[in-house]
């Protein structure tokens, strides 16, 4: 027993493990999260737990007060995880990296410092030249979420938001079919002995696929139209159940739309305006109190009768058809959207430090390189260069030259 006691005493006297900070302080980042000022943008780029992970890795996060409030993340949720909460926007824009959701405004660009890094949404079709010129003048390196790709070459942010928008658009349709919102008084899907609701989805991309998944799960009868047989086949395989699919032949499409209870327009243009495939004449022949949801409204819309609406006043009636044409549907479920976004952004921010800077990450990660539209003030996105007739520089060559 005495020998066992000595062994136990030796074990207690050994040096105990201690928690050490993770990460290299030399490559620590200062990350600024401003509050969104764009109308009805309710998402925030990082959740409190993502902020905690960044701080554990030796980084600093500065958050403008109430930046996460619309997503139900309060200031104390962030401060408890180590974020610095500030009430003045100027302090946030002193950070090395600014990460936000909406495109930067002229007011925000004026607050930025030279050679800053900006993560934000930026569709070429919505970009204003004065904002672009201001960013170029400050030699900003800017990345657009619309071009960000994952390891498989998929547009990771676009896909994540499309999944949310697709599922949500079907749930919105279910709301406006009910009597509460002045609809037909139908339950999306029906019950035993009652014919199911008929839904037409135009577009077999990610939005169309997740709209179809949700509608089928609720029991609706779904018809999907697209110009690509490949996308229709992919949707059929991914959904896992037989669903009516057809290429967009005008006679068949218009007949299906007129007979339907719900139509969801989910066409996405690679550049510029989406195709307008349903005429005003077809809409005028639809059944009274039918629901029309134009997910493509941010690219001009795919229905001739579409007009932009807001979350405060989301619908209007034309030919007694309920039109829902809100551009930013993902902000309707801002907390879910924030969780989806932070899962994408946090690893990228951690990799910037691990690689020793954004330039090294751009060089080693094709998906991040694809998202860069400004590199130290030089325009590297051909779509934007063509739109504004500005000189375009090849990013690959620029990075090689700077090595």
N, C-alpha and C positions, 0 to 999 in steps of 0.2 A: 504493500500500500504506500510505503514511503517513497518508492521509486515512481509510482504513478503521480504522487503529489508533486514531486520535483518536475516531472514532465509537464504537468498542468501549469505550474508556476512559470516555467520557461515560455510556454505558449502565450500566457497573459502578458509577459514582459516584452514580447517581440513588437517591432514597429508596426503600428496599425496603418491600414490603407487610408489615404486622404483624397478628397475630391479636388481635382485640379481643373482650372478653366480649359475649355476645349478651344482649339483653333489657334492660329498664329496672329498675335496682335499686330504684327507688321502689315498683314493684309486685311485688317479689320475695316469694315465698311460703315459709313454713316448714311442711313436710309431715311428719307423723308416721305411721310404719307400725308398729303394735304386733303382737306375736306373738299368734296366735289361741289362745284358751283353750277354745273350744267343742269338745266331743268330736268327734274324728276330722275336724276341718276342717284340711286340709293345704295349701290354696291360700294364696297371698300376692298382694297387690294389684298390686305393681309388680316387674318384673324388674330386674336390675342395669343393663342397657342403657337402660331407660326412666329409671332414676334418673340415669344419666349425661347423658341428654338434658335432664332438668329442671335439673340442676346447671349444664350449659353455658348454660342460659337465665337463670342468675342466681338460681336457687332453692336452698333448703337442705332436705335430706332427713335426718330422724332415724329410725333403724331400731332396733327392739329386737333384741337379740342372739338369733340362731337363729330369727328370724321367717320366713325363707325356707327353713329346713333341710329341712322335709318335702317341699318341691318341688325339692330338690337345688340350691338356691341358698344358698351358704354365706356367712358374714359377710364373709370376705375378698373375695368376688366383688363385694359392695356397697361395701366400703371402698375397693377399688381404683378404683371409679368416682366416689369423692368423698363417699359417704354417711357420716354420723356414726353409729357403732355404740355403743349404750348398753345397759347391763345392767339398769337400773332402769326400770320402766314409767312412773314419774312423769315422767321427762324426756321420754318420747315424747308424753305427753298434754299437754305444755306447748306443743305446736306449734299453729299457726293452723288447720291442716286435718288431721283424722285420717281416714285412708283404710284400711279393713279389709274383710274379706270377710263374716264372720258378723255377725249382729245384735249390737248392744252389750248387755252384761250390766250388772246394777246395779253390780257392782264397777268396771267400766270407766267407767260414767257418773259415779261418785263421783270418779274421777281427772280428769275433764274440767273445763275452766275455763268461765267464763261467756262466752256469745256465740261459742262455737267452731263450726266447720263440720265436719260428720260425713258421710262417704261410707260406706255399708255396705248389706248386704242387709237387707230388712225386709218380710217378708210380713205383711199385715194379720191373717191367720188365726193367725199365730204370735206376734204382738206381745203383750207383757205390759203391763198398765196401769201397774204401778209403775215400769217402765222408761220408758214414755212420760211419766209425770208428772215423773220425775226430769230428763228431757231438757228438758221445758217449763220447769221451775223454773230451769234454767241458761240459758234463752233461746238454746238451740242451734238452728242452722239445719241440718237433716238431710235427706239425699237417699237414696232407696231405689233400689237397682239394678233391682228388679222393675218399676218404672215408667219407667225411663230409655229415651228413644226416640232413634233416629237421624234423619237428614234426611228419610228416607222415611216416618217415622211408625211404624216397627217397634220393638218392644221389644228393643233391641240386646243387652243382657246376657242376657235370657231366651232369645233366639234362639241366641246363641253357646253357652250352656251346653246348650241343647236339642239342638243339632247334635252336641255331644260325647256327651251322654247317649244319644241315639238310636243312634249308631254303636257306642258301648261296650256298650250293652245286648244287641245282637246278638252281639258277641264273647263276652260273659258267657254267653249261651245256648249258644254253641259249646263253651265250656269244660265246662259242666255236662251236656252231652249225652255227653261222653266217659266212658270207663271210669274214668279217673283220679279223677273226682269222684262216682263211683257212678251215672252216668247210663246211658242205653241203649246206649252204645258206638257212637253214630252220628256221622258227620262231617257238619257242617252243609253241605248242598248236594249231597252224594253225588258219585258218579263215573259214568263211562260204563257203561251197563247196569244201574245201581242207581237206583231211584226217589229223587227228591230229598226232603229233609226238608221237612215241612209246617209253616209258621209262620203264626200269626194275630197281627195287630197291631190293637189296639183304640185308635183315635185317629189322625186323619190330619193332625195338626199337624206342627210341626218335628221333634219327637221321633219320631213315627211315620214321617215321610218319610225321615229319615236311618237309622232302623232298617231300613226297607224297602230303601233304596239298598244298604246293607251286605249285607243278606241276599240280595238279588238278585245282587249281585256275586259272592257265594260260591256261588250256584247253588241256593238254597233256593226252594221254591214258596211264594209269599207271598199272603196274603189280608188286606186292610185293611178295617176297619169304622169308620164314623163316622156321626154323626147329621146331618152337613152334606154335601149333594151338592156344594156349592161347594168345600169342603176336599178331598173325594175327587177331584174333577176337577183341582184344582190339584196334588195329589200325583201324579196320573197324568201330567200334563204335565211336572212337574219331574223325575220319575224318568226319563222318556224311554223307558220300555218298558211294554208292556201288563202290568198286574197286576190280579188279581181285586179288585174293590172292591164294597162293598155298604153300604147304610144299615143301621143297627142294628135289624134285625127280630129279636126274641128267638129264634124257632125256627131261623132260618138261622144266627145267631151261635152259639147253643149247640151246634148240630150241628157247626159248623166247629171250635169249641174242643175238643169231645170227640174229634174225629178227628185233631187236630194233635199235633205233637211239642213245639212251643214256642208259648207265648202271651205276648205283651208288652202290658201295659196302659199306654197312654200318653195317657190322658185328662187334660186340664187344665181346672180350673174357674177362671173369672175371679175369683170371690170365694168364699171359704168352702171347703166340702168338694166333692171330686170325686164323680161319680156311681158308685155300686156297681152294675155291670152284669152280673157273673157270680156266680151263686149258689153256695152251698156244695154243693148237690145236683149242679150241673153239674161242679164240680171233682172230686167223688167219682166221676164217670163217666169221667174222663180216663184215658188209657193209663198204666200204671205207668212210673215214672221220667221222665215228661214234665216239662218245665221251664216254670215260670210266673214271669215277672219283672214286678213291680208298680212301674213308674216313678212312678206317681201316689201312692205311699205317704205322701209328705210332705203330701198334701192329704186323707189318710184312706184312700186306696186304692180301686181299682175292682174288687177281688175280695173276696168275703165272707170268705174264709179267710185274708186277708193279716194279718200281724203284723209290726211294725217289727223289723228286724234290723240288725246292724252290720257294718262291714268285717272285724272280727275273727271274727265268727260270722255270715256273710252268709245262710245258708240254714237252712231247717227243712223237714221232710217232713210232709205231711198228706194222707191217702188215697193214700200212696205217690207223691205229686206233689211235685217239688222246688220250693220257694217261695224266690225271691230278692227281698227287700223292704228293701233298703238305701236310705234317703232321699237321701243325698248321693253319687250315683254319680260325679259329676264329680271328686270328691276322689280317686277311684281312679286317675285320670290327672292328678294335680295340676299337673305341670309344663306339660302341654299346655293345661290350663284356665287357668293363670296367664298364659301367652303370649296366649291369646284375650282375657283380661280387661284386661291391660296395654295392648293395642292400642286399647281403648275409653277407659280412664281417662286415659292420658297426654295425648292431645289436649285433653281437657276441662280438666285442670289447667293446661296451657299457655294455654288460652283465658281462664281466670279472670284470669291476670295481664295478658294482652293487653287484656282488656276493662276493666281497672281495678278488678276485684273481682267477687265472686260475684253480687251484686245486679244488676250490669250484664249479666253473662252470662245470668242467669235472664230478664231482660227481653228480650234479643235472641235467645235460643235456646229455642224452644218445647219441644224434647225434654228439655232439662235442667229447665226449669220444671215439666214434668209429673212429674219425679221428686221434687220437694220435698214432703215431708210435714210438716215443721216449718220455719217461717220466723221466726227470732228468738223462738222459744218459742211461737209461735201455730200451732195445728193447721190445716193447709191441705189435708189429704187427706180427702175426704168418706167414703171407705170406713172409715177409722179412726175418724172422728168418729161415724159411725152405729153402729159396733161398741161404742164405749164411752159413747155418748150424751153427747158433749162438744161444745161450740160449735165451729162450723166457720167459717173465714174465707177469703174468696176471695183467692187469691194475686195475681191480676192487679190487683185494686183496691188491695191493700196496697202493691204495688210502685209503682203510679202515685202513690199518696199520699206515698210516700217520695222521689219524684223531686225 
